[in-house]
């Protein structure tokens, strides 16, 4: 599984998450190292860095600045699903490592 130059947009998120349908993730991958920049909605700017395993699962850390000027950090595990149209859907389980340290789940899809 290679995520290089793929773009994703959230389609579902728990209430304690900050991403919305207006957030766009731009992924880059070199070997098994994944990076991304993202922004949109309540997120002014965000970065993530992770490792991709042989099944395409991604273990990552992220940090972002929201529209309140807060720096938020977290960890996430993403599991890929190949859609009938050939695009990818990522099922994400995450936890903030800042703020209230709550957990959540989200789904993002390739655009």
mmCIF file of the C-alpha atoms, coordinates in Angstrom:
data_MODEL
# 
_entry.id   MODEL 
# 
loop_
_atom_site.group_PDB 
_atom_site.id 
_atom_site.type_symbol 
_atom_site.label_atom_id 
_atom_site.label_alt_id 
_atom_site.label_comp_id 
_atom_site.label_asym_id 
_atom_site.label_entity_id 
_atom_site.label_seq_id 
_atom_site.pdbx_PDB_ins_code 
_atom_site.Cartn_x 
_atom_site.Cartn_y 
_atom_site.Cartn_z 
_atom_site.occupancy 
_atom_site.B_iso_or_equiv 
_atom_site.pdbx_formal_charge 
_atom_site.auth_seq_id 
_atom_site.auth_comp_id 
_atom_site.auth_asym_id 
_atom_site.auth_atom_id 
_atom_site.pdbx_PDB_model_num 
ATOM 1   C CA . UNK A 1 1   ? 0.000   0.000  0.000  1.00 0.00 ? 1   UNK A CA 1 
ATOM 2   C CA . UNK A 1 2   ? 1.408   3.365  -0.977 1.00 0.00 ? 2   UNK A CA 1 
ATOM 3   C CA . UNK A 1 3   ? -0.163  6.664  0.073  1.00 0.00 ? 3   UNK A CA 1 
ATOM 4   C CA . UNK A 1 4   ? 2.197   8.957  -1.860 1.00 0.00 ? 4   UNK A CA 1 
ATOM 5   C CA . UNK A 1 5   ? 0.426   12.023 -3.339 1.00 0.00 ? 5   UNK A CA 1 
ATOM 6   C CA . UNK A 1 6   ? -3.010  10.886 -2.128 1.00 0.00 ? 6   UNK A CA 1 
ATOM 7   C CA . UNK A 1 7   ? -5.455  13.401 -0.665 1.00 0.00 ? 7   UNK A CA 1 
ATOM 8   C CA . UNK A 1 8   ? -8.096  12.586 1.945  1.00 0.00 ? 8   UNK A CA 1 
ATOM 9   C CA . UNK A 1 9   ? -11.115 14.305 3.464  1.00 0.00 ? 9   UNK A CA 1 
ATOM 10  C CA . UNK A 1 10  ? -12.994 13.314 6.656  1.00 0.00 ? 10  UNK A CA 1 
ATOM 11  C CA . UNK A 1 11  ? -16.454 11.794 6.209  1.00 0.00 ? 11  UNK A CA 1 
ATOM 12  C CA . UNK A 1 12  ? -17.053 10.932 9.871  1.00 0.00 ? 12  UNK A CA 1 
ATOM 13  C CA . UNK A 1 13  ? -15.622 11.984 13.244 1.00 0.00 ? 13  UNK A CA 1 
ATOM 14  C CA . UNK A 1 14  ? -16.532 11.789 16.907 1.00 0.00 ? 14  UNK A CA 1 
ATOM 15  C CA . UNK A 1 15  ? -17.609 14.995 18.605 1.00 0.00 ? 15  UNK A CA 1 
ATOM 16  C CA . UNK A 1 16  ? -14.281 15.517 20.403 1.00 0.00 ? 16  UNK A CA 1 
ATOM 17  C CA . UNK A 1 17  ? -12.348 15.618 17.107 1.00 0.00 ? 17  UNK A CA 1 
ATOM 18  C CA . UNK A 1 18  ? -11.386 18.792 15.256 1.00 0.00 ? 18  UNK A CA 1 
ATOM 19  C CA . UNK A 1 19  ? -11.414 17.614 11.636 1.00 0.00 ? 19  UNK A CA 1 
ATOM 20  C CA . UNK A 1 20  ? -14.462 18.229 9.437  1.00 0.00 ? 20  UNK A CA 1 
ATOM 21  C CA . UNK A 1 21  ? -15.425 17.733 5.797  1.00 0.00 ? 21  UNK A CA 1 
ATOM 22  C CA . UNK A 1 22  ? -13.525 21.001 5.151  1.00 0.00 ? 22  UNK A CA 1 
ATOM 23  C CA . UNK A 1 23  ? -10.206 19.484 6.291  1.00 0.00 ? 23  UNK A CA 1 
ATOM 24  C CA . UNK A 1 24  ? -7.913  18.166 3.536  1.00 0.00 ? 24  UNK A CA 1 
ATOM 25  C CA . UNK A 1 25  ? -4.947  15.852 4.177  1.00 0.00 ? 25  UNK A CA 1 
ATOM 26  C CA . UNK A 1 26  ? -2.110  15.668 1.621  1.00 0.00 ? 26  UNK A CA 1 
ATOM 27  C CA . UNK A 1 27  ? -0.070  12.483 2.109  1.00 0.00 ? 27  UNK A CA 1 
ATOM 28  C CA . UNK A 1 28  ? 3.524   11.768 1.067  1.00 0.00 ? 28  UNK A CA 1 
ATOM 29  C CA . UNK A 1 29  ? 5.305   8.446  1.482  1.00 0.00 ? 29  UNK A CA 1 
ATOM 30  C CA . UNK A 1 30  ? 8.941   7.344  1.165  1.00 0.00 ? 30  UNK A CA 1 
ATOM 31  C CA . UNK A 1 31  ? 9.441   3.649  1.880  1.00 0.00 ? 31  UNK A CA 1 
ATOM 32  C CA . UNK A 1 32  ? 7.346   2.953  4.956  1.00 0.00 ? 32  UNK A CA 1 
ATOM 33  C CA . UNK A 1 33  ? 7.572   6.553  6.258  1.00 0.00 ? 33  UNK A CA 1 
ATOM 34  C CA . UNK A 1 34  ? 4.410   8.606  5.845  1.00 0.00 ? 34  UNK A CA 1 
ATOM 35  C CA . UNK A 1 35  ? 4.075   12.365 6.311  1.00 0.00 ? 35  UNK A CA 1 
ATOM 36  C CA . UNK A 1 36  ? 1.201   14.725 5.656  1.00 0.00 ? 36  UNK A CA 1 
ATOM 37  C CA . UNK A 1 37  ? 0.132   18.315 5.939  1.00 0.00 ? 37  UNK A CA 1 
ATOM 38  C CA . UNK A 1 38  ? -3.483  19.200 6.554  1.00 0.00 ? 38  UNK A CA 1 
ATOM 39  C CA . UNK A 1 39  ? -5.697  22.214 7.085  1.00 0.00 ? 39  UNK A CA 1 
ATOM 40  C CA . UNK A 1 40  ? -9.266  23.372 6.773  1.00 0.00 ? 40  UNK A CA 1 
ATOM 41  C CA . UNK A 1 41  ? -12.330 23.821 8.946  1.00 0.00 ? 41  UNK A CA 1 
ATOM 42  C CA . UNK A 1 42  ? -11.193 24.591 12.480 1.00 0.00 ? 42  UNK A CA 1 
ATOM 43  C CA . UNK A 1 43  ? -7.603  23.506 11.757 1.00 0.00 ? 43  UNK A CA 1 
ATOM 44  C CA . UNK A 1 44  ? -5.246  26.296 10.717 1.00 0.00 ? 44  UNK A CA 1 
ATOM 45  C CA . UNK A 1 45  ? -2.335  23.944 10.045 1.00 0.00 ? 45  UNK A CA 1 
ATOM 46  C CA . UNK A 1 46  ? -1.440  20.368 10.926 1.00 0.00 ? 46  UNK A CA 1 
ATOM 47  C CA . UNK A 1 47  ? 1.292   17.813 10.328 1.00 0.00 ? 47  UNK A CA 1 
ATOM 48  C CA . UNK A 1 48  ? 1.463   14.090 10.857 1.00 0.00 ? 48  UNK A CA 1 
ATOM 49  C CA . UNK A 1 49  ? 4.225   11.507 10.683 1.00 0.00 ? 49  UNK A CA 1 
ATOM 50  C CA . UNK A 1 50  ? 3.813   7.767  10.734 1.00 0.00 ? 50  UNK A CA 1 
ATOM 51  C CA . UNK A 1 51  ? 4.902   4.301  9.744  1.00 0.00 ? 51  UNK A CA 1 
ATOM 52  C CA . UNK A 1 52  ? 3.069   2.122  7.215  1.00 0.00 ? 52  UNK A CA 1 
ATOM 53  C CA . UNK A 1 53  ? 3.111   -1.646 7.740  1.00 0.00 ? 53  UNK A CA 1 
ATOM 54  C CA . UNK A 1 54  ? 2.884   -4.397 5.096  1.00 0.00 ? 54  UNK A CA 1 
ATOM 55  C CA . UNK A 1 55  ? -0.955  -4.359 5.245  1.00 0.00 ? 55  UNK A CA 1 
ATOM 56  C CA . UNK A 1 56  ? -1.170  -0.585 4.795  1.00 0.00 ? 56  UNK A CA 1 
ATOM 57  C CA . UNK A 1 57  ? -1.991  0.155  8.438  1.00 0.00 ? 57  UNK A CA 1 
ATOM 58  C CA . UNK A 1 58  ? -0.577  3.467  9.618  1.00 0.00 ? 58  UNK A CA 1 
ATOM 59  C CA . UNK A 1 59  ? 0.674   4.208  13.119 1.00 0.00 ? 59  UNK A CA 1 
ATOM 60  C CA . UNK A 1 60  ? 1.105   7.960  13.435 1.00 0.00 ? 60  UNK A CA 1 
ATOM 61  C CA . UNK A 1 61  ? 1.539   10.997 15.638 1.00 0.00 ? 61  UNK A CA 1 
ATOM 62  C CA . UNK A 1 62  ? 0.041   14.369 14.748 1.00 0.00 ? 62  UNK A CA 1 
ATOM 63  C CA . UNK A 1 63  ? 0.120   17.978 15.856 1.00 0.00 ? 63  UNK A CA 1 
ATOM 64  C CA . UNK A 1 64  ? -2.060  20.860 14.765 1.00 0.00 ? 64  UNK A CA 1 
ATOM 65  C CA . UNK A 1 65  ? -2.984  24.435 15.534 1.00 0.00 ? 65  UNK A CA 1 
ATOM 66  C CA . UNK A 1 66  ? -6.705  25.113 15.663 1.00 0.00 ? 66  UNK A CA 1 
ATOM 67  C CA . UNK A 1 67  ? -8.612  28.325 14.984 1.00 0.00 ? 67  UNK A CA 1 
ATOM 68  C CA . UNK A 1 68  ? -8.479  29.141 18.724 1.00 0.00 ? 68  UNK A CA 1 
ATOM 69  C CA . UNK A 1 69  ? -4.679  29.287 18.502 1.00 0.00 ? 69  UNK A CA 1 
ATOM 70  C CA . UNK A 1 70  ? -4.263  26.084 20.527 1.00 0.00 ? 70  UNK A CA 1 
ATOM 71  C CA . UNK A 1 71  ? -1.548  23.521 19.810 1.00 0.00 ? 71  UNK A CA 1 
ATOM 72  C CA . UNK A 1 72  ? -3.106  20.031 19.911 1.00 0.00 ? 72  UNK A CA 1 
ATOM 73  C CA . UNK A 1 73  ? -1.248  16.717 19.701 1.00 0.00 ? 73  UNK A CA 1 
ATOM 74  C CA . UNK A 1 74  ? -2.264  13.086 19.389 1.00 0.00 ? 74  UNK A CA 1 
ATOM 75  C CA . UNK A 1 75  ? -1.660  9.521  18.214 1.00 0.00 ? 75  UNK A CA 1 
ATOM 76  C CA . UNK A 1 76  ? -3.654  7.543  15.657 1.00 0.00 ? 76  UNK A CA 1 
ATOM 77  C CA . UNK A 1 77  ? -3.930  4.079  14.134 1.00 0.00 ? 77  UNK A CA 1 
ATOM 78  C CA . UNK A 1 78  ? -5.442  4.002  10.611 1.00 0.00 ? 78  UNK A CA 1 
ATOM 79  C CA . UNK A 1 79  ? -6.654  0.847  8.864  1.00 0.00 ? 79  UNK A CA 1 
ATOM 80  C CA . UNK A 1 80  ? -7.262  0.980  5.097  1.00 0.00 ? 80  UNK A CA 1 
ATOM 81  C CA . UNK A 1 81  ? -10.289 -0.237 3.175  1.00 0.00 ? 81  UNK A CA 1 
ATOM 82  C CA . UNK A 1 82  ? -10.291 -0.392 -0.635 1.00 0.00 ? 82  UNK A CA 1 
ATOM 83  C CA . UNK A 1 83  ? -13.588 0.946  -1.976 1.00 0.00 ? 83  UNK A CA 1 
ATOM 84  C CA . UNK A 1 84  ? -15.317 -0.463 -5.097 1.00 0.00 ? 84  UNK A CA 1 
ATOM 85  C CA . UNK A 1 85  ? -14.326 2.699  -7.025 1.00 0.00 ? 85  UNK A CA 1 
ATOM 86  C CA . UNK A 1 86  ? -10.623 1.995  -6.319 1.00 0.00 ? 86  UNK A CA 1 
ATOM 87  C CA . UNK A 1 87  ? -10.277 4.813  -3.766 1.00 0.00 ? 87  UNK A CA 1 
ATOM 88  C CA . UNK A 1 88  ? -9.123  4.306  -0.182 1.00 0.00 ? 88  UNK A CA 1 
ATOM 89  C CA . UNK A 1 89  ? -11.076 4.768  3.031  1.00 0.00 ? 89  UNK A CA 1 
ATOM 90  C CA . UNK A 1 90  ? -9.127  4.950  6.312  1.00 0.00 ? 90  UNK A CA 1 
ATOM 91  C CA . UNK A 1 91  ? -10.748 3.881  9.585  1.00 0.00 ? 91  UNK A CA 1 
ATOM 92  C CA . UNK A 1 92  ? -8.991  5.751  12.368 1.00 0.00 ? 92  UNK A CA 1 
ATOM 93  C CA . UNK A 1 93  ? -8.787  5.225  16.115 1.00 0.00 ? 93  UNK A CA 1 
ATOM 94  C CA . UNK A 1 94  ? -7.074  8.129  17.834 1.00 0.00 ? 94  UNK A CA 1 
ATOM 95  C CA . UNK A 1 95  ? -6.320  9.757  21.168 1.00 0.00 ? 95  UNK A CA 1 
ATOM 96  C CA . UNK A 1 96  ? -5.360  13.279 22.081 1.00 0.00 ? 96  UNK A CA 1 
ATOM 97  C CA . UNK A 1 97  ? -2.045  13.526 23.944 1.00 0.00 ? 97  UNK A CA 1 
ATOM 98  C CA . UNK A 1 98  ? -2.895  17.111 24.903 1.00 0.00 ? 98  UNK A CA 1 
ATOM 99  C CA . UNK A 1 99  ? -6.013  18.759 26.245 1.00 0.00 ? 99  UNK A CA 1 
ATOM 100 C CA . UNK A 1 100 ? -8.404  16.238 27.812 1.00 0.00 ? 100 UNK A CA 1 
ATOM 101 C CA . UNK A 1 101 ? -6.535  13.190 26.354 1.00 0.00 ? 101 UNK A CA 1 
ATOM 102 C CA . UNK A 1 102 ? -9.867  11.769 25.172 1.00 0.00 ? 102 UNK A CA 1 
ATOM 103 C CA . UNK A 1 103 ? -10.201 9.070  22.494 1.00 0.00 ? 103 UNK A CA 1 
ATOM 104 C CA . UNK A 1 104 ? -12.165 9.074  19.269 1.00 0.00 ? 104 UNK A CA 1 
ATOM 105 C CA . UNK A 1 105 ? -12.777 7.470  15.903 1.00 0.00 ? 105 UNK A CA 1 
ATOM 106 C CA . UNK A 1 106 ? -12.941 8.963  12.449 1.00 0.00 ? 106 UNK A CA 1 
ATOM 107 C CA . UNK A 1 107 ? -13.178 7.910  8.811  1.00 0.00 ? 107 UNK A CA 1 
ATOM 108 C CA . UNK A 1 108 ? -11.399 9.698  5.983  1.00 0.00 ? 108 UNK A CA 1 
ATOM 109 C CA . UNK A 1 109 ? -11.751 8.990  2.256  1.00 0.00 ? 109 UNK A CA 1 
ATOM 110 C CA . UNK A 1 110 ? -9.488  9.571  -0.707 1.00 0.00 ? 110 UNK A CA 1 
ATOM 111 C CA . UNK A 1 111 ? -10.558 12.470 -2.932 1.00 0.00 ? 111 UNK A CA 1 
# 
